[in-house]
Amino acid sequence: MTTIPQPPDILSPEFEADPYSAYRVLREHYPLFHDPGTGSYLISRYEDVQRAFREPVFTSDNYDWQLEPVHGGRTLPQMSGREHAVRRALVAPAFRGRELREKFLPVIERNARELIDGFRDAEETDIVARFATRFPINVIVDMLGLDRADHDRFHAWYEAVVAFLANLAQDPAVTATGLRTSEELAAYLFPVIQERRAAPGDDLLSTLCTTEIDGTRMNDRDITAFVSLLLSAGGETTDKALAGIFRNLLAHPDQLAAVRADRSLVPAAFAETLRYSPPVQMIMRQPAEDVALSGGTVPAGSTVTCLIGAANRDERRYDHPENFDIFRKENAAASAFSAAADHVAFGLGRHFCVGALLAKAEVEVGVNQLLDAFPDMSLPDGAAPAEAGVFTRGPTRLSVRLTPTGRLGRGQEGGRKYEQE
């Protein structure tokens, strides 16, 4: 007889060490499971997670208690209907099209170059500490037109907000730090907001202060909440995605060589990393009425934990889902950064991540500049480092052996060069 394994405990050290084997157990035997540790219903199959992101019956009312306390106000993920449409229209133009390309791409390129300059001559460095975790936060601070001397301060706030959101075990110290951070960030931003309202500039914060649609403007609390959301959502995805891309490519040298030779494959490497090792592993929803899913019915008003990391490796959806493959046909890079994506790492439907194209721009610039600066990269001991985290996940350290371009002979530099000066 075949023994059915016990359901995994997603708050256990064993789960954090290897969530993907636990996801297989959930998909196969417990596609709908009421988890006692979190008090929520876990869903793990691609079809069910896709429905939870797309169907209006699955609301984001859970964010009233999950997000609002740490962000200090209502944010886009909480909103629906006209409120959501208008607020999204207020902020979305800054994260796409000409606004992103002409105004903020130079900011992204400059920040990548400055961080790489800090270890350009190194023989070995930690990509996470020296680049990935700093890069997106520095970009956000500069996009907002804030003091560049406060990069470190914003990075500390970012870490506190992300820790609050990832606090599934409800550690009171983590909660207290997150709430204190919300107050500190608001106190920092309120006087700056008043200055930008009186004398707006060409920065993102000025845009948030002055843009109006259908008679609606963002008030001070709306703006501070959006900045807090931008730090956590925008920072965490790019931070862990950059570390994840290099971890995955370094563990697959043939695919790293292919990307190095053909930089048009960088978006495919990002798309496959979002599927294979998504930075955000789970997102919650709250159904407005009873909903039938694989394995049973979810009661109205309950919390549903959508396991992105499980859905993105569902064997019902992908061929050989446990393999990292940048040439995968079922995860097209052309649609991977839109609401038509084949993966669910950015959500789907009306709440698809508004900053997906910003993340794509940051990752493409970061990957290309790192490959340009270091035409030979390898793992010092040949083994990819372990990932960590449950709510969000990625390597906490990624030591890489480097060969800077400066040590190579003329004509040996690899990759695409950016017109940065």
Backbone torsions as a table, in degrees:
resi	resn	phi	psi	omega
1	MET	NA	145.3	177.8
2	THR	-86.9	127.4	179.7
3	THR	-89.0	126.5	178.0
4	ILE	-80.2	125.3	-178.7
5	PRO	-66.1	155.8	176.7
6	GLN	-68.7	150.0	176.7
7	PRO	-64.6	140.8	-178.1
8	PRO	-73.0	154.0	173.7
9	ASP	-97.3	108.7	-173.4
10	ILE	-74.5	-4.0	175.2
11	LEU	-101.4	5.1	-176.0
12	SER	-88.0	155.7	174.8
13	PRO	-60.2	-33.0	-179.9
14	GLU	-64.4	-39.5	178.4
15	PHE	-65.5	-45.2	-179.7
16	GLU	-62.2	-35.7	-179.8
17	ALA	-66.2	-35.0	-177.8
18	ASP	-152.8	78.3	-179.3
19	PRO	-69.4	-25.0	-171.1
20	TYR	-70.9	-33.5	174.3
21	SER	-70.0	-34.8	176.0
22	ALA	-66.6	-38.4	177.4
23	TYR	-60.6	-38.2	178.6
24	ARG	-62.1	-40.9	177.9
25	VAL	-63.0	-44.3	-179.9
26	LEU	-64.1	-46.9	-179.3
27	ARG	-59.8	-42.5	-174.2
28	GLU	-77.6	-44.2	-169.3
29	HIS	-113.2	-24.8	-175.4
30	TYR	-135.9	60.5	-176.4
31	PRO	-62.1	-22.8	171.0
32	LEU	-130.2	113.5	-173.4
33	PHE	-137.0	126.7	176.0
34	HIS	-82.7	110.6	-175.3
35	ASP	-86.9	118.2	-176.9
36	PRO	-67.9	-29.2	-177.4
37	GLY	-67.0	-39.5	-179.2
38	THR	-102.9	-11.0	-178.1
39	GLY	68.7	21.5	-177.0
40	SER	-122.7	165.7	175.1
41	TYR	-93.1	123.8	179.1
42	LEU	-90.2	130.2	171.5
43	ILE	-121.7	138.9	-167.5
44	SER	-130.9	-13.1	-179.3
45	ARG	-87.6	146.4	-175.9
46	TYR	-55.9	-47.2	-176.6
47	GLU	-58.9	-41.5	-178.3
48	ASP	-71.4	-42.9	178.6
49	VAL	-64.2	-41.3	177.2
50	GLN	-58.9	-42.7	178.4
51	ARG	-63.7	-42.1	-178.5
52	ALA	-63.4	-29.6	178.8
53	PHE	-83.6	-28.5	-173.1
54	ARG	-96.3	-36.8	-169.0
55	GLU	-83.9	130.8	-176.4
56	PRO	-60.3	-21.5	179.9
57	VAL	-63.2	-25.2	176.8
58	PHE	-89.1	102.2	-177.1
59	THR	-87.8	170.5	173.6
60	SER	-107.6	29.1	179.8
61	ASP	-61.8	-23.5	178.4
62	ASN	-61.3	-23.0	-178.7
63	TYR	-69.8	-15.2	177.0
64	ASP	-58.5	-36.5	177.8
65	TRP	-101.8	-22.7	-175.8
66	GLN	-84.4	-40.3	-175.1
67	LEU	-106.7	-42.9	-168.9
68	GLU	-58.2	-39.6	-178.7
69	PRO	-59.5	-41.2	-176.1
70	VAL	-82.9	-27.9	179.1
71	HIS	-87.1	-14.6	175.0
72	GLY	76.4	18.0	179.1
73	GLY	172.4	174.1	-179.9
74	ARG	-72.9	140.3	-179.4
75	THR	-124.0	167.7	-177.1
76	LEU	-50.3	-44.4	-178.2
77	PRO	-59.6	-23.5	-179.8
78	GLN	-80.6	-19.9	-166.9
79	MET	-90.7	160.5	177.1
80	SER	-147.2	170.4	175.2
81	GLY	60.6	-143.1	-176.1
82	ARG	-64.8	-38.1	179.3
83	GLU	-56.6	-46.1	-179.3
84	HIS	-66.6	-43.7	-177.5
85	ALA	-61.4	-44.4	-177.8
86	VAL	-69.0	-46.5	-178.3
87	ARG	-65.2	-37.8	177.7
88	ARG	-65.7	-39.3	178.4
89	ALA	-65.0	-28.7	178.5
90	LEU	-67.7	-37.1	-172.2
91	VAL	-104.9	-24.8	-171.5
92	ALA	-60.1	-39.4	-175.9
93	PRO	-57.1	-27.9	-179.2
94	ALA	-71.2	-15.2	-173.2
95	PHE	-111.8	21.1	-180.0
96	ARG	-158.2	169.5	170.0
97	GLY	57.5	-146.3	-173.6
98	ARG	-64.9	-36.5	179.4
99	GLU	-58.1	-47.1	179.0
100	LEU	-67.8	-45.3	-174.1
101	ARG	-68.0	-45.0	-172.8
102	GLU	-90.8	-35.5	-175.8
103	LYS	-91.3	-42.0	-169.5
104	PHE	-106.6	-20.0	177.2
105	LEU	-59.5	-41.6	175.7
106	PRO	-60.2	-34.4	176.8
107	VAL	-64.2	-43.4	179.7
108	ILE	-62.9	-47.0	-178.5
109	GLU	-63.2	-42.0	-179.8
110	ARG	-63.4	-44.3	-178.3
111	ASN	-66.9	-37.6	176.6
112	ALA	-63.0	-46.3	-178.1
113	ARG	-62.9	-42.3	-178.7
114	GLU	-64.1	-41.2	178.9
115	LEU	-67.3	-43.0	179.5
116	ILE	-64.2	-34.6	177.5
117	ASP	-58.3	-26.3	-179.1
118	GLY	-70.8	-17.8	178.1
119	PHE	-138.4	22.6	-174.7
120	ARG	-61.0	-29.3	-178.8
121	ASP	-101.7	10.1	-177.4
122	ALA	-77.6	150.7	174.6
123	GLU	-87.8	-21.9	179.3
124	GLU	-154.3	143.7	177.8
125	THR	-151.7	167.1	174.6
126	ASP	-99.9	108.2	-176.7
127	ILE	-61.4	-33.0	179.9
128	VAL	-67.1	-57.0	-174.0
129	ALA	-68.8	-38.4	-173.5
130	ARG	-87.9	-17.9	-175.7
131	PHE	-138.0	-64.1	-166.5
132	ALA	-58.8	-45.2	-175.4
133	THR	-76.6	-20.4	-179.1
134	ARG	-91.3	-38.3	-169.8
135	PHE	-55.3	-55.8	-175.5
136	PRO	-66.0	-33.3	179.5
137	ILE	-69.8	-42.7	176.3
138	ASN	-59.7	-41.0	178.7
139	VAL	-62.0	-45.7	-178.5
140	ILE	-62.4	-45.0	179.0
141	VAL	-58.5	-43.3	-178.4
142	ASP	-72.1	-37.1	176.2
143	MET	-60.4	-37.7	-179.9
144	LEU	-75.3	-10.3	-179.7
145	GLY	75.1	29.6	-179.3
146	LEU	-94.2	171.3	-174.8
147	ASP	-65.6	121.8	-179.1
148	ARG	-64.7	-20.8	176.8
149	ALA	-67.4	-13.9	-178.7
150	ASP	-96.6	13.6	178.1
151	HIS	-53.1	-48.3	-178.2
152	ASP	-64.3	-38.2	179.9
153	ARG	-63.0	-43.7	179.3
154	PHE	-69.2	-33.6	177.7
155	HIS	-63.6	-39.4	177.9
156	ALA	-65.9	-41.1	176.7
157	TRP	-63.3	-41.8	178.1
158	TYR	-57.8	-46.9	-179.2
159	GLU	-63.0	-37.0	-179.8
160	ALA	-69.2	-40.6	179.6
161	VAL	-66.4	-44.2	179.4
162	VAL	-63.6	-40.3	178.0
163	ALA	-61.8	-39.8	177.5
164	PHE	-60.5	-46.6	-176.7
165	LEU	-68.5	-29.4	-178.8
166	ALA	-89.8	5.5	-172.1
167	ASN	-82.4	64.4	-177.6
168	LEU	-64.0	-28.8	179.9
169	ALA	-83.7	-3.0	176.7
170	GLN	59.2	48.2	174.0
171	ASP	-65.3	120.6	-175.6
172	PRO	-64.2	-30.7	179.1
173	ALA	-67.8	-40.0	177.9
174	VAL	-65.4	-41.8	178.3
175	THR	-61.5	-45.6	-178.5
176	ALA	-62.9	-41.3	179.1
177	THR	-64.6	-41.1	178.4
178	GLY	-63.1	-43.4	179.6
179	LEU	-67.4	-37.0	176.7
180	ARG	-65.7	-38.1	177.8
181	THR	-62.4	-40.4	178.3
182	SER	-58.1	-42.5	179.4
183	GLU	-68.4	-41.1	-179.3
184	GLU	-65.8	-41.8	-179.8
185	LEU	-64.8	-42.4	178.8
186	ALA	-63.5	-43.4	179.8
187	ALA	-62.6	-34.5	177.4
188	TYR	-69.3	-42.1	-171.0
189	LEU	-82.6	-33.7	-173.3
190	PHE	-53.4	-49.9	179.6
191	PRO	-66.4	-31.6	178.1
192	VAL	-67.9	-38.9	178.2
193	ILE	-61.2	-42.1	178.4
194	GLN	-62.0	-39.9	177.6
195	GLU	-63.9	-42.2	-178.0
196	ARG	-70.7	-32.3	176.6
197	ARG	-65.3	-38.2	-178.6
198	ALA	-76.7	-35.3	-177.4
199	ALA	-143.0	78.0	-177.2
200	PRO	-66.2	149.3	177.2
201	GLY	-113.6	-153.4	-176.9
202	ASP	-105.7	25.2	-175.2
203	ASP	-105.5	170.2	-177.5
204	LEU	-65.4	-39.1	-179.7
205	LEU	-62.6	-40.3	176.8
206	SER	-62.5	-39.8	177.2
207	THR	-61.4	-44.5	178.7
208	LEU	-62.8	-33.6	-177.8
209	CYS	-75.3	-27.3	-168.8
210	THR	-114.7	-19.8	-176.3
211	THR	-67.4	139.1	179.2
212	GLU	-134.8	134.9	176.4
213	ILE	-134.7	126.8	179.6
214	ASP	51.1	39.1	178.1
215	GLY	78.6	5.4	-178.0
216	THR	-106.7	130.5	171.7
217	ARG	-123.2	159.5	175.6
218	MET	-82.8	131.7	175.1
219	ASN	-85.3	179.0	-174.6
220	ASP	-57.9	-43.8	-178.2
221	ARG	-68.2	-36.8	175.6
222	ASP	-58.3	-42.5	-176.1
223	ILE	-69.3	-45.3	179.9
224	THR	-64.2	-36.7	177.9
225	ALA	-65.9	-40.0	179.3
226	PHE	-66.9	-40.4	178.1
227	VAL	-62.4	-41.7	177.7
228	SER	-62.5	-43.0	177.0
229	LEU	-62.6	-42.5	-179.5
230	LEU	-62.0	-40.8	178.3
231	LEU	-61.7	-46.0	-175.4
232	SER	-76.9	-54.9	-176.4
233	ALA	-70.7	-46.1	-179.1
234	GLY	-69.7	-37.9	-179.5
235	GLY	-72.9	-46.2	-172.8
236	GLU	-66.2	-43.0	-178.8
237	THR	-61.5	-48.4	-177.1
238	THR	-70.9	-41.5	178.1
239	ASP	-53.4	-59.5	-174.5
240	LYS	-75.2	-27.4	177.1
241	ALA	-67.1	-43.3	178.4
242	LEU	-61.9	-46.1	177.5
243	ALA	-63.2	-40.2	-178.8
244	GLY	-66.7	-40.6	179.0
245	ILE	-58.9	-49.0	-177.9
246	PHE	-69.7	-35.5	175.0
247	ARG	-60.4	-47.3	-176.8
248	ASN	-67.8	-41.7	-179.0
249	LEU	-70.3	-40.3	178.8
250	LEU	-65.5	-29.7	176.6
251	ALA	-78.2	-11.4	178.2
252	HIS	-130.5	77.0	-172.1
253	PRO	-55.9	-31.5	179.2
254	ASP	-65.4	-37.7	178.7
255	GLN	-74.7	-34.1	173.7
256	LEU	-61.5	-43.2	179.2
257	ALA	-63.2	-38.3	179.4
258	ALA	-65.3	-41.2	179.2
259	VAL	-68.3	-40.2	179.5
260	ARG	-63.2	-37.3	-178.5
261	ALA	-77.8	-30.1	-176.8
262	ASP	-134.3	95.8	-174.7
263	ARG	-69.3	-12.2	174.1
264	SER	-66.1	-10.5	177.6
265	LEU	-85.3	-6.6	179.9
266	VAL	-57.7	-47.4	177.0
267	PRO	-59.0	-35.3	178.0
268	ALA	-66.8	-38.1	177.3
269	ALA	-65.4	-36.8	176.6
270	PHE	-67.5	-47.0	-179.2
271	ALA	-59.7	-42.3	-178.9
272	GLU	-71.0	-33.0	174.8
273	THR	-65.3	-40.8	177.2
274	LEU	-60.5	-34.0	177.8
275	ARG	-78.5	-50.3	-170.3
276	TYR	-73.2	-42.1	-178.1
277	SER	-140.1	68.7	-174.7
278	PRO	-62.0	136.0	179.4
279	PRO	-59.9	-42.7	175.8
280	VAL	-98.1	117.1	-173.3
281	GLN	-90.4	-19.2	-177.0
282	MET	-155.0	146.1	177.6
283	ILE	-136.7	142.8	-177.2
284	MET	-97.7	151.4	172.0
285	ARG	-139.7	164.8	-179.0
286	GLN	-136.1	109.8	-177.6
287	PRO	-71.6	140.2	179.8
288	ALA	-79.9	-17.0	177.0
289	GLU	-148.5	169.7	178.2
290	ASP	-59.1	137.5	-178.6
291	VAL	-133.0	129.2	176.6
292	ALA	-84.7	126.2	177.5
293	LEU	-129.4	178.9	175.8
294	SER	-56.5	123.4	175.6
295	GLY	93.1	-1.2	177.6
296	GLY	148.4	-161.0	-176.0
297	THR	-119.4	135.3	176.0
298	VAL	-92.7	125.9	-179.1
299	PRO	-71.0	147.4	175.1
300	ALA	-56.8	140.6	176.0
301	GLY	82.6	-4.5	179.3
302	SER	-82.2	164.5	175.7
303	THR	-93.2	128.1	177.8
304	VAL	-109.4	123.2	176.4
305	THR	-96.5	110.1	-179.7
306	CYS	-85.0	112.7	-175.4
307	LEU	-86.1	92.0	-177.5
308	ILE	-60.9	-43.7	-179.3
309	GLY	-61.7	-29.6	177.1
310	ALA	-78.8	-46.7	-178.7
311	ALA	-60.3	-38.1	-177.9
312	ASN	-72.1	-7.8	175.2
313	ARG	-121.5	26.4	-179.0
314	ASP	-74.0	120.2	-179.9
315	GLU	-65.7	-16.0	175.1
316	ARG	-75.1	-17.3	-174.9
317	ARG	-110.8	-34.0	-173.2
318	TYR	-124.6	145.1	170.6
319	ASP	-78.8	133.3	178.4
320	HIS	47.0	57.9	-172.8
321	PRO	-64.9	-20.0	-179.1
322	GLU	-81.8	-2.5	179.3
323	ASN	-97.3	135.8	171.5
324	PHE	-82.8	120.6	-173.3
325	ASP	-147.1	103.8	-178.2
326	ILE	-69.9	-11.1	178.8
327	PHE	-98.7	13.2	-178.3
328	ARG	-59.1	135.1	-177.6
329	LYS	-81.9	-27.8	-174.0
330	GLU	-90.1	19.4	179.3
331	ASN	-146.6	64.5	-170.7
332	ALA	-65.3	130.6	179.1
333	ALA	-65.3	-27.7	-177.2
334	ALA	-62.0	-29.7	-179.5
335	SER	-114.5	2.0	-171.1
336	ALA	-68.5	-15.3	-176.8
337	PHE	-117.8	30.6	178.1
338	SER	-135.7	172.2	180.0
339	ALA	-67.3	-6.0	176.4
340	ALA	-96.7	16.0	-176.7
341	ALA	-59.4	150.4	176.8
342	ASP	-83.6	-21.8	175.8
343	HIS	-96.7	172.5	-179.1
344	VAL	-118.9	20.0	-176.0
345	ALA	-68.1	-27.1	177.7
346	PHE	-101.4	12.6	-171.0
347	GLY	76.1	-173.8	177.4
348	LEU	-147.3	170.2	173.8
349	GLY	70.3	-149.7	-170.8
350	ARG	-65.6	-23.5	-179.9
351	HIS	-102.3	20.6	174.3
352	PHE	-56.0	139.6	-172.3
353	CYS	-52.4	119.9	-177.9
354	VAL	-67.9	-21.9	-178.0
355	GLY	-99.8	17.8	-176.2
356	ALA	-60.0	-41.0	-178.3
357	LEU	-73.6	-29.9	172.4
358	LEU	-64.2	-45.8	178.1
359	ALA	-60.1	-41.9	178.9
360	LYS	-60.9	-45.1	179.6
361	ALA	-62.3	-43.8	-179.8
362	GLU	-63.2	-44.9	-178.2
363	VAL	-66.1	-43.5	-180.0
364	GLU	-61.8	-44.7	178.3
365	VAL	-64.3	-47.6	-178.1
366	GLY	-60.8	-46.8	-179.2
367	VAL	-64.3	-47.3	-178.4
368	ASN	-63.3	-42.5	-179.6
369	GLN	-67.3	-37.5	177.5
370	LEU	-66.7	-41.1	178.3
371	LEU	-67.0	-37.0	177.1
372	ASP	-65.3	-42.2	-176.7
373	ALA	-71.9	-30.3	-173.6
374	PHE	-131.7	90.5	-176.8
375	PRO	-72.5	-5.0	174.1
376	ASP	-137.5	114.5	179.3
377	MET	-129.1	140.3	178.8
378	SER	-154.2	160.8	175.2
379	LEU	-81.1	128.9	-174.8
380	PRO	-54.2	-41.2	-178.9
381	ASP	-107.1	6.6	177.5
382	GLY	81.8	-4.6	-176.7
383	ALA	-111.6	133.1	177.0
384	ALA	-68.5	136.9	-179.2
385	PRO	-68.7	156.2	178.4
386	ALA	-69.8	152.3	171.5
387	GLU	-90.6	162.0	178.3
388	ALA	-140.9	154.5	177.1
389	GLY	112.8	154.7	179.6
390	VAL	-116.7	-58.0	178.4
391	PHE	-70.1	-49.5	168.6
392	THR	-118.0	154.7	-170.5
393	ARG	-149.3	142.5	175.8
394	GLY	174.5	173.2	176.5
395	PRO	-70.1	134.5	176.8
396	THR	-84.1	-15.0	177.7
397	ARG	-148.8	139.1	178.2
398	LEU	-140.8	85.1	178.5
399	SER	-74.7	130.3	-176.2
400	VAL	-131.9	133.5	173.6
401	ARG	-84.0	133.4	-169.4
402	LEU	-123.1	150.5	166.3
403	THR	-124.4	102.2	-179.2
404	PRO	-64.9	154.8	179.3
405	THR	-60.4	-29.9	-177.5
406	GLY	-63.4	-20.3	-179.1
407	ARG	-90.5	-5.5	-177.7
408	LEU	-93.1	157.9	176.5
409	GLY	-74.6	164.2	179.9
410	ARG	-56.6	136.3	177.2
411	GLY	88.2	-2.7	-178.0
412	GLN	-96.6	-4.7	-178.7
413	GLU	-63.6	144.2	-178.3
414	GLY	-115.0	154.9	168.2
415	GLY	90.9	176.6	-177.4
416	ARG	-81.2	140.9	177.1
417	LYS	-102.7	144.7	177.4
418	TYR	-97.8	144.7	173.3
419	GLU	-83.3	87.4	-168.5
420	GLN	-103.3	-21.3	-172.2
421	GLU	-82.2	NA	NA
